[in-house]
Amino acid sequence: IAHAAEEYAQQRKEKLQNYEDAFRQISAATGISDVDELVKEFIENEEHNFSLFRYSNEQAAEIDRLQEDIEALHEEEMTYKEAASDDKNGHRDEIIKLETEITSVDEQTTVYESKCNSHQNILEEVKDEIKVIA
């Protein structure tokens, strides 16, 4: 029994040493030496990370919606082009208008995709920082 108690004490000592080593590494990496401050910083980073994640998802949903709008406009354009082939003089203005709208929506999609990529990069950086802290 004494041997088991010594072994248990040794395991607890090693575990404590591992915790202390890990904390020193985290402290060196973050410059934060207070445990409470470290926990507070971690929670703030996690909340910010989740906020960015939600924003990224919202942007992705907006991009999907815009792509659906673009597809609908392309279909409408095709309908008008078919009608225009029957009546060459008829729907030219509508086709030009639709093409302009498509171009505008395509440009908006590019902007949203860029924003989404930027936010995903930020999210990855935050994840990396959290991994360093954890």
C-alpha positions as CSV (number, residue, x, y, z in Angstrom):
1,I,0.0,0.0,0.0
2,A,2.9,2.4,0.8
3,H,4.3,1.8,-2.7
4,A,0.9,2.6,-4.3
5,A,0.7,5.8,-2.2
6,E,4.2,6.8,-3.3
7,E,3.4,6.1,-6.9
8,Y,0.2,8.1,-6.6
9,A,2.0,11.0,-5.0
10,Q,4.7,10.8,-7.8
11,Q,2.0,10.9,-10.5
12,R,0.3,13.9,-8.9
13,K,3.7,15.6,-8.7
14,E,4.4,14.9,-12.4
15,K,1.0,16.2,-13.3
16,L,1.5,19.3,-11.3
17,Q,4.9,19.8,-13.0
18,N,3.3,19.4,-16.4
19,Y,0.6,22.0,-15.6
20,E,3.3,24.4,-14.4
21,D,5.4,23.8,-17.5
22,A,2.3,24.3,-19.7
23,F,1.4,27.5,-17.9
24,R,5.0,28.9,-18.2
25,Q,4.8,28.2,-22.0
26,I,1.4,29.9,-22.3
27,S,2.7,32.8,-20.2
28,A,5.8,33.2,-22.3
29,A,3.7,33.1,-25.5
30,T,1.0,35.5,-24.4
31,G,2.9,37.7,-22.0
32,I,0.1,37.1,-19.4
33,S,1.3,35.7,-16.1
34,D,-2.0,35.9,-14.1
35,V,-4.2,32.9,-14.4
36,D,-7.4,34.9,-14.0
37,E,-6.3,37.4,-16.7
38,L,-5.4,34.5,-19.0
39,V,-8.8,32.9,-18.6
40,K,-10.5,36.3,-19.2
41,E,-8.5,36.8,-22.3
42,F,-9.3,33.3,-23.5
43,I,-13.0,33.8,-23.0
44,E,-12.9,37.2,-24.8
45,N,-11.0,35.6,-27.7
46,E,-13.5,32.7,-27.8
47,E,-16.5,35.1,-27.9
48,H,-14.8,37.2,-30.6
49,N,-14.0,34.0,-32.5
50,F,-17.6,32.9,-32.3
51,S,-18.8,36.3,-33.4
52,L,-16.5,36.1,-36.5
53,F,-17.7,32.6,-37.2
54,R,-21.4,33.7,-37.1
55,Y,-20.6,36.7,-39.4
56,S,-18.8,34.4,-41.8
57,N,-21.8,32.1,-41.9
58,E,-24.1,35.1,-42.5
59,Q,-21.8,36.3,-45.4
60,A,-21.8,32.8,-46.9
61,A,-25.6,32.7,-46.7
62,E,-25.8,36.1,-48.4
63,I,-23.4,34.9,-51.1
64,D,-25.6,31.9,-51.7
65,R,-28.7,34.1,-51.9
66,L,-27.0,36.4,-54.4
67,Q,-25.9,33.5,-56.5
68,E,-29.5,32.3,-56.6
69,D,-30.6,35.8,-57.6
70,I,-27.9,35.7,-60.4
71,E,-29.1,32.4,-61.6
72,A,-32.7,33.6,-61.7
73,L,-31.6,36.7,-63.6
74,H,-29.7,34.5,-66.1
75,E,-32.8,32.4,-66.6
76,E,-34.9,35.6,-67.1
77,E,-32.3,36.8,-69.5
78,M,-32.5,33.7,-71.5
79,T,-36.3,34.0,-71.6
80,Y,-36.0,37.5,-73.0
81,K,-33.3,36.5,-75.5
82,E,-35.6,33.8,-76.8
83,A,-38.5,36.2,-77.1
84,A,-36.2,38.8,-78.7
85,S,-35.1,36.3,-81.4
86,D,-38.8,36.2,-82.5
87,D,-39.1,39.9,-82.3
88,K,-35.7,41.5,-83.0
89,N,-36.8,45.1,-82.4
90,G,-38.8,44.3,-79.2
91,H,-37.0,43.5,-76.1
92,R,-33.5,45.0,-76.6
93,D,-33.9,47.5,-73.8
94,E,-35.1,44.8,-71.4
95,I,-32.1,42.6,-72.2
96,I,-29.7,45.5,-71.7
97,K,-31.3,46.3,-68.4
98,L,-31.1,42.7,-67.3
99,E,-27.4,42.4,-68.3
100,T,-26.7,45.5,-66.3
101,E,-28.4,44.0,-63.3
102,I,-26.5,40.8,-63.7
103,T,-23.2,42.7,-63.9
104,S,-24.2,44.6,-60.8
105,V,-25.1,41.4,-58.9
106,D,-21.9,39.7,-60.1
107,E,-19.9,42.6,-58.7
108,Q,-21.7,42.4,-55.4
109,T,-21.0,38.7,-55.2
110,T,-17.3,39.3,-55.8
111,V,-17.3,41.9,-53.0
112,Y,-19.1,39.5,-50.6
113,E,-16.9,36.6,-51.5
114,S,-13.9,38.8,-50.8
115,K,-15.3,39.8,-47.4
116,C,-16.1,36.2,-46.6
117,N,-12.6,35.1,-47.5
118,S,-11.2,37.9,-45.4
119,H,-13.3,37.0,-42.4
120,Q,-12.4,33.3,-42.8
121,N,-8.7,34.3,-42.7
122,I,-9.3,36.3,-39.5
123,L,-11.2,33.4,-38.0
124,E,-8.3,31.1,-38.8
125,E,-5.9,33.5,-37.2
126,V,-8.0,33.7,-34.1
127,K,-8.2,30.0,-33.9
128,D,-4.4,29.8,-34.2
129,E,-4.0,32.3,-31.4
130,I,-6.5,30.4,-29.2
131,K,-4.5,27.2,-29.8
132,V,-1.4,29.1,-28.7
133,I,-3.1,30.3,-25.5
134,A,-4.7,26.9,-24.8
